[in-house]
Amino acid sequence: MNKKGFGLDIGATSLKLVWLDKQIAGFLLKAALISPIPSKGMLSESPLDEEEMAQTLRKAADTAGVNTKKVNIALPENQVYTKVLEMPVLSDREVASAIYWEAEQYIPVPLTNIKLVWNVLKRPEKPGPEEKMQVLMVGAPSMLINKYQKIISMAGLEINSMETEILATLRSLVLDENFPTSLVVNIGAISTSFAIVRHGIMVFTYSMSVGGAAINRAIATDFNLSPQQAEEYKRVYGVSGKNLGGQIGKSTEPILNAILTEIRKSIAYYGQKYKDDNAIRQIILSGGTAKLPGIEIFFASNSGIETAIANPWKILSSQQIPREILQNSSDYPIAVGLAMRDYE
């Protein structure tokens, strides 16, 4: 039985599945697909809804032809607590003791209801008196974990690992410590996550409850469209103020400006914390909303920083990728990162 899991990114409106194999020259893509999910997603408590969701997951795995039941999944960023901590240089045992005190400062719910995990991102080998270590702390509600375990099991699958969306995203995009200092912005349907990467290591992360669905609602309201029509308008006309008399731009602008505000705050935070010449060199946009025509121009022109659309397929060895998959590259970073996890 294959013990390597495939990656399954269960979003608010769709799932993304990626199955990889590791070769000497790089990864080989064995399967990738995007599929809609039931409207109530993973959150409904109804047994009928849970069964419908499980069947959707089972069908996706069957359609992709994966020959393993092992799966790596990501928990939604807006439902977990993620923090990069700076701590004195400690041993793992000392971190394990200190992490609960740190968690009480940042997690606003009783820790008895939280599954808490941590990972040392960087520990200086020869620390000076002022040097710190970076520790990633993640807290996930036990009820959320139990829900995912239940539905995945109902689908006939077995969870190999759970992590957060932003961690999986960075695994697929940040390939080594020489990666340029970057701000990665993952715009999902209902939330947007930000992560700053310095010397290949995440030094900051944050999530806000605004995403592509808010753009759809604004377009649907302004143009009196159904949600499906609004999604089509968004993908065709993008964020340009010139389309349809400028109205599409007016509809999308408030949501994009909200994201832009957080981008500027993140850049300002980084500049205040790291007063050196290692400035943020690029913004990388991932998620379905990153496919909006003109979105990278909007953020580049308003932030003054080069902006690009995420391409997680750089991890692959020389391989012809179907055009449909390439066109949807920004949808896949989470699923690709999850599929890579067992090969670390």
N, C-alpha and C positions, 0 to 999 in steps of 0.2 A: 504493500500500500504506500502511495506517495505521501510523505509526511510534510511536504511543502504546501503551504496554503495558497489559494488564489486570493486576489484582492477584491473586496466587495464594498463599494461606497454607496450607502443607502442615503440618498438625499431626501429633501422635502417633497420633490415632485418626480424624481426619477432615480434609478439605480445605475451605477456604472460598474462593470465587471472586467477585470484584467487578469489573465493567466499567463505567467512567464516561465521560461526555463533559462538557466544560467549556462553560458558557454564561455570558452576562453576569451573570445573577442568581445564579449558583452552579452546582454540579454537577448533572448529570442521570444518574440511575441507569438503565443500560441492561440490566444483568443482575446477579443475585446468587444464589448457591446454596451449600448445604452438602451434602457427600457423604462417606460413609464411605470409608476407604482400606483396603487389605489390612493384615492384622495386623502384618506385618513392616515395613511402612512403607518409608522411604527407606534404612534401614540395612543391609538384607540384601545380601550379596555374591553371592547366587545369581542367575544370569542369568534364570532363570524368574521369580523374585520381582521383579527389575528390570523385566522385560517386563510383568508384571502391574501394577506401579505405573505404568509409562508408559501403559498402556492406560487405567487409571483417570483419569489426568490428561487424556488425549486425549478420553475420553468426556465429562468434565466441561466441557471447552471447547466440544465439539460441542453438548452439551445446552444450554449457556448461549447458544449462537449467536454467539459472538464472531467477528468477521471479521478478526482480526489474529493473527499467530503470536507477536507480541512479548509477553513476560510479565515482570513484576516479582515477585521472590520474596524471602522472608525466611528467613535461616538461623536454626535453633533457638538460643534464647538460652543454653541449658545446654551448648552445644557450641562457643561462641565466647567470646572474651575482650573485654569492653567496659569501658572506664574513662573517666571524665571527669577530665582532668588540669588542674591549675592550673599555669600556667607564666608566667615573666616575659613581658612584651609583646615578641614576636619577629616578624620577617618570615616569610612562608611558607617561604622558603629555609632560614631558621634553624630553624624548626619541623621541617622535613623531616630536618635533620641531627640534631636533638635527640630525635626521637620514638623512634628505635631504642634509645637508652640508656634512655629511659623504659619502653619495652616490655620490656626485659630485667629490669626491676625487678618487673614485674607478671605477665608471662606465663611459666608454669613449664615450658615446653617449648622446644626449640631454635627460634630464629626462622627457621632455614632451612626448617622445615616449616610456616611460618605466612605467610599473605597478610596484610600489615599495611596498613591504611588509616587516615587521620586527617582530621578536619575541624574548622576553627575555629568554635566555637559563638559566642564573643563576644570581640571584641578592642576594648578601649577606644580611642575616637578620640583623646582627649587624656589619655594615661595619666599618673597621678601616680607618685611614686617607689615607692609601696607597692602599686600596682594590678597585678592579674594578668589574664591572658587564659585563657579556658576552651577546651580542645581535647578533642574526642572521639576516642579511640583505639579501634579495633576490630581484633582479630586473629582470623582464621579459619583453621583447619587446611586446608592445600592439598588433602588427601584428601577433606575434606567438600565443598569447592567443586567438585572434579572429579566427585564422585558426583552432585551436583545437576545439573551441566552435562550429564552423561551421560544421566540419566533424562529430563530436560527435552527434550534433543535426540531421544531415542528416541520421545518423545511427539509429535514433529513441531513442537515449539515452539522459540522462540529467546529466550534470556534477555536482557532489556534492562538489568536492574540486579539487584544483590543488596544486601541490607542486613540489619540485625538486626530482630527482632520488635518490640523496644521502640521503636526509631526510627519504624517504620511506625505503631505504636499512637499515639505522640505526634502524628504528623502529622495523624491523623484527629480527634484530640480537642482538641489545643491549637492554637487557630486564630489567635491573635495574642499580642502581648506584654502585653496587658491581662488575659490569662487569670489567674484567681486562683492563688496559690501552692498547689500541689496535690501529693499523693502518688498516683501512678498505680500500681495493682497489677494485673498481668495474670496471672491464674491459669489456666495451661494444664493439660493432662492430666498431664504428668510434671514440670513445673517452674513456678515462680512468679517473675516479674520485678517489680522495684520501680524507679520513677523519680521523682525529685523535680523539679518544674518551678517555676522562679522567674523572673518577668518574661518568661514564654514560652520560657525556655531550660532545657534539662535540666542540672542541676548535680550530680546523683548518680544512679547506677544500680547495681543489684545483682541477682543471680539465685540462687535456691535450688532444690535438686532435690526439691521436694515439690509435688504438684499434685492435681488432681481425681481421678486414678486411685487415689491413696492413700486417699481417702475411699471410693471404690467398694470397694476391697479390704477396708477395715474393716467396711463394712456387709455385704458378702458373707460375711465370716467370722462376724460376730456373729449374723447371721440365717440362715446356711447357705443363701445364695442364689447363683445363677449371676451372672457379671459383668453380663449384660444386665438381670437382675432388680434387681441392686444399683443400677444406673444409674437405673432407673425409680423405685425407692424414694427415691433421693437427690433426684430432680427433683420428686416428689410431696410428700414430707414435709419436705424442706429441712433446716434446722439447728435447728429448734425442739426444746427439751427436753421439750415436752408431747406430742409425737407418739409413738404406740406405747409408752405408758408411760414416755416419756423416753429410751428406748433409742437411738433414732436420734440424739438429741442427744449421748448418751454416745459413740456410734460416731464421730461427726464431730468432736467437740470436740478430741481430741489433734492432729489435722491442722490445724484452724483455729487452734488456739492456737500451733502452730509458726509459722504465717504471721503471726499477731498479734504474736508476739515480734519478728519481723523488722520489722514495721511500727513497733513502739515503738522499736527500735534506730535505724531510719531517721529517725524524728521527733526522737529525742534527738541524733543526729549533726547534723541540720540546725540544731537549736536552739543547739548548741555552736558551730557554724561561723558562723552568721549571727545575731549578737546584735543584732537590730533588731526592729521591730514587724511585719515582714512574715512572720508565722507561717504555717504550713501551714493553709489554710482548709478543705480538703476532701480526702477520699480517694475516688478513682474506681476502681471494680472493673470489670475487663474479663476476657474469656475465658469459656468455657462454664460454668465453675463459678460465675461471678457470677450465673447464673440460679437458683441454689438459693434457694428461698423463705426469707426471713428473714436471708440472709447479710449484707445491708447493715446491718440492725439489730444483728447480732452485733458487727460491727466498729465501728460508731458508738458503741454502748454501752460497749465495752471500750477504745476509744481516746479517747473524748471528742471526736471530730472528726466533723463531718457527713460522711456516706458516701453515695455515689450509684452507680448502675449506668451504665456507659459507654453513650453513644448517639452513634455515629459519623455518624448520618444528618443531623445538624445542618448538615453541609456542603452539603446538597442545596437546590436552589431549590424553590419550592412544587410538591410532587409527591406524589401518592398512593402510598404504599408498601404493598405487600401485607402483610396482617396477620401471616402466617407469618414474614416477614423482620423485621418490627418486634418480634415476640415473641422473636426470637433476636438482638437488636441487639448484645448483649455479645460474641457470637461473631465479629463482623465488623470490629472496629477495625484489626486487622493488615491484612486484605485491602483495606479501604477506603484505609488509608494507602498501601499499595503501588499501588493504582489511581490515587491522587492524585499520585504521585511525578513523573510525566512532565509534569505541568502546573505545576510550581514555576517 
